[in-house]
Amino acid sequence: MMEAGVHFGHGARKWNPRMSPYISAKCKGIHILNVTRTARFLSEACDFVFYASSRGKQFLIVGTKNKAAVSVARAAIRARCHVFYAK
């Protein structure tokens, strides 16, 4: 996760105080996210999605980054999910 840069959060001036438990540091005006906590919650989210999909639930995948639009669309098609692009 560190190589992919997922530990970089939003700019320090654009933050919600409820995010404080998930922020481990502040560097050059950017909050650094707690990667250990992120990995744990990501694992729990994956378990939830697996459980729901095994019971036939449908999902909507939302993409918010133009650069990732193609990747998000491919993933949604492969997973037989609905996709929405927020611009």
Secondary structure, DSSP 8 states (H G I E B T S, - for coil): -TTTTTTEEEETTS--GGGGGGEEEEETTEEEE-HHHHHHHHHHHHHHHHHHHHTT---EEEE--GGGHHHHHHHHHHTT-EEEE--
